[in-house]
Amino acid sequence: MVDPSAFGTALWTVAIAAALIVALSLAALSDMAMRRREDRAAPERASAASHARHDPNGTP
């Protein structure tokens, strides 16, 4: 016969492990999305930086 407290401990262990896996997976997906967004914005920043180099005061 299975000890009820051991069974409860096993369930909590599985639940905590599953929560950690889900949290780390969401963090990895979020990081990938942020890097993709930064990569898309990189050409815009480069062109803005080249315009700023020509006119350091920002005046026309």
Distance bins in CASP14 RR format, pairs under 12 A and 6 or more apart:
PFRMAT RR
TARGET T0000
AUTHOR 0000-0000-0000
RMODE 2
METHOD distances of the structure
MODEL  1
1 7 0 0 0 0 0 1 0 0 0 0 0
2 8 0 0 0 0 1 0 0 0 0 0 0
2 9 0 0 0 0 0 1 0 0 0 0 0
2 10 0 0 0 0 1 0 0 0 0 0 0
2 11 0 0 0 0 0 1 0 0 0 0 0
3 9 0 0 0 0 1 0 0 0 0 0 0
3 10 0 0 0 0 0 1 0 0 0 0 0
4 10 0 0 0 0 0 1 0 0 0 0 0
4 11 0 0 0 0 0 1 0 0 0 0 0
5 11 0 0 0 0 0 1 0 0 0 0 0
5 12 0 0 0 0 0 1 0 0 0 0 0
6 12 0 0 0 0 0 1 0 0 0 0 0
6 13 0 0 0 0 0 1 0 0 0 0 0
7 13 0 0 0 0 0 1 0 0 0 0 0
7 14 0 0 0 0 0 1 0 0 0 0 0
8 14 0 0 0 0 1 0 0 0 0 0 0
8 15 0 0 0 0 1 0 0 0 0 0 0
8 16 0 0 0 0 0 1 0 0 0 0 0
9 15 0 0 0 0 0 1 0 0 0 0 0
9 16 0 0 0 0 0 1 0 0 0 0 0
10 16 0 0 0 0 0 1 0 0 0 0 0
10 17 0 0 0 0 0 1 0 0 0 0 0
11 17 0 0 0 0 0 1 0 0 0 0 0
11 18 0 0 0 0 0 1 0 0 0 0 0
12 18 0 0 0 0 0 1 0 0 0 0 0
12 19 0 0 0 0 0 1 0 0 0 0 0
13 19 0 0 0 0 0 1 0 0 0 0 0
13 20 0 0 0 0 0 1 0 0 0 0 0
14 20 0 0 0 0 0 1 0 0 0 0 0
14 21 0 0 0 0 0 1 0 0 0 0 0
15 21 0 0 0 0 0 1 0 0 0 0 0
15 22 0 0 0 0 0 1 0 0 0 0 0
16 22 0 0 0 0 0 1 0 0 0 0 0
16 23 0 0 0 0 0 1 0 0 0 0 0
17 23 0 0 0 0 0 1 0 0 0 0 0
17 24 0 0 0 0 0 1 0 0 0 0 0
18 24 0 0 0 0 0 1 0 0 0 0 0
18 25 0 0 0 0 0 1 0 0 0 0 0
19 25 0 0 0 0 0 1 0 0 0 0 0
19 26 0 0 0 0 0 1 0 0 0 0 0
20 26 0 0 0 0 0 1 0 0 0 0 0
20 27 0 0 0 0 0 1 0 0 0 0 0
21 27 0 0 0 0 0 1 0 0 0 0 0
21 28 0 0 0 0 0 1 0 0 0 0 0
22 28 0 0 0 0 0 1 0 0 0 0 0
22 29 0 0 0 0 0 1 0 0 0 0 0
23 29 0 0 0 0 0 1 0 0 0 0 0
23 30 0 0 0 0 0 1 0 0 0 0 0
24 30 0 0 0 0 0 1 0 0 0 0 0
24 31 0 0 0 0 0 1 0 0 0 0 0
25 31 0 0 0 0 0 1 0 0 0 0 0
25 32 0 0 0 0 0 1 0 0 0 0 0
26 32 0 0 0 0 0 1 0 0 0 0 0
26 33 0 0 0 0 0 1 0 0 0 0 0
27 33 0 0 0 0 0 1 0 0 0 0 0
27 34 0 0 0 0 0 1 0 0 0 0 0
28 34 0 0 0 0 0 1 0 0 0 0 0
28 35 0 0 0 0 0 1 0 0 0 0 0
29 35 0 0 0 0 0 1 0 0 0 0 0
29 36 0 0 0 0 0 1 0 0 0 0 0
30 36 0 0 0 0 0 1 0 0 0 0 0
30 37 0 0 0 0 0 1 0 0 0 0 0
31 37 0 0 0 0 0 1 0 0 0 0 0
31 38 0 0 0 0 0 1 0 0 0 0 0
32 38 0 0 0 0 0 1 0 0 0 0 0
32 39 0 0 0 0 0 1 0 0 0 0 0
33 39 0 0 0 0 0 1 0 0 0 0 0
33 40 0 0 0 0 0 1 0 0 0 0 0
34 40 0 0 0 0 0 1 0 0 0 0 0
34 41 0 0 0 0 0 1 0 0 0 0 0
35 41 0 0 0 0 0 1 0 0 0 0 0
35 42 0 0 0 0 0 1 0 0 0 0 0
36 42 0 0 0 0 0 1 0 0 0 0 0
37 44 0 0 0 0 0 1 0 0 0 0 0
38 44 0 0 0 0 0 1 0 0 0 0 0
38 45 0 0 0 0 1 0 0 0 0 0 0
39 45 0 0 0 0 0 1 0 0 0 0 0
39 46 0 0 0 0 0 1 0 0 0 0 0
41 47 0 0 0 0 0 1 0 0 0 0 0
41 48 0 0 0 0 0 1 0 0 0 0 0
42 48 0 0 0 0 0 1 0 0 0 0 0
42 49 0 0 0 0 0 1 0 0 0 0 0
43 49 0 0 0 0 0 1 0 0 0 0 0
43 50 0 0 0 0 0 1 0 0 0 0 0
44 50 0 0 0 0 0 1 0 0 0 0 0
44 51 0 0 0 0 0 1 0 0 0 0 0
45 51 0 0 0 0 0 1 0 0 0 0 0
45 52 0 0 0 0 0 1 0 0 0 0 0
46 52 0 0 0 0 0 1 0 0 0 0 0
46 53 0 0 0 0 0 1 0 0 0 0 0
47 53 0 0 0 0 0 1 0 0 0 0 0
47 54 0 0 0 0 0 1 0 0 0 0 0
48 54 0 0 0 0 0 1 0 0 0 0 0
48 55 0 0 0 0 0 1 0 0 0 0 0
48 58 0 0 0 0 0 1 0 0 0 0 0
49 55 0 0 0 0 0 1 0 0 0 0 0
49 56 0 0 0 0 0 1 0 0 0 0 0
51 58 0 0 0 0 1 0 0 0 0 0 0
51 60 0 0 0 0 0 1 0 0 0 0 0
52 58 1 0 0 1 0 0 0 0 0 0 0
52 59 0 0 0 0 0 1 0 0 0 0 0
54 60 0 0 0 0 0 1 0 0 0 0 0
END
